[in-house]
């Protein structure tokens, strides 16, 4: 069986979209991405990369997410 890793880049400090990790419908954009990846039956591991402490805190709430 092949292993599939989802990589979610969530860099802080976007110049085009200020505060892009703000909430949309009571969840941050990175939360939406993580939850979608975890629901997929095709993905074995979710890896989030970021330079943001806020994103790191969000990732700590999910047991199957590597930060």
N, C-alpha and C positions, 0 to 999 in steps of 0.2 A: 504494500500500500504506500502510495506517495504521501509525503507530508507537505502541507501547504501552510505557509506563514503569511499572514496579512501584516503589512508594514504601514503604519499610519504616521506620517510626518505632521507634527503640530508645532511648528516654529512660532515663537512669540515675536512680536514687533513687526507685523506686516506693514508695509508702506502703502499698499493699494487698498487694503480693507482693514481699517483701524479697529482694534479690539475684536478680531474675528472669532475669538473663543468666548464671546459673550453668549448669553442664553437665547435660544430660539425655542419657543413652546416649552418652557421650564427645563430645558436641557442645553448644555453647551454643545457646540458642533463636534467636539472631540468625543463627547459622550455618545452622541448619535452614531458616529462612525464606529466606536468600540462595540456598542450594542448590536449594530448591524453585522459586524464581523463575527461576533460571538454566536449569533443566531444562525449563521450559515453552516450548513452541514459539510461544506467543502473546505472549511478553514480549520486547521488543527491548533494553531498558535497565533496570538495577536501580539505584535510588537509595536509599541508607540515610542517614537523618538521626538524629543523636544528639549528646549532650553528654558522651559517655563516651570517654575515651582507649582503654579496653579494646575498645570496639566499633570504634573507628577502626583499631586494630591488627588486629582480625579482618578488617575490610573490605580492608585492604591485601594480604591473601593472595589475593584474587580479582581477576583482571585486568579483568573486565567490570563491576565494581561502582564506582559513583560515590559518594563520601562527601562 
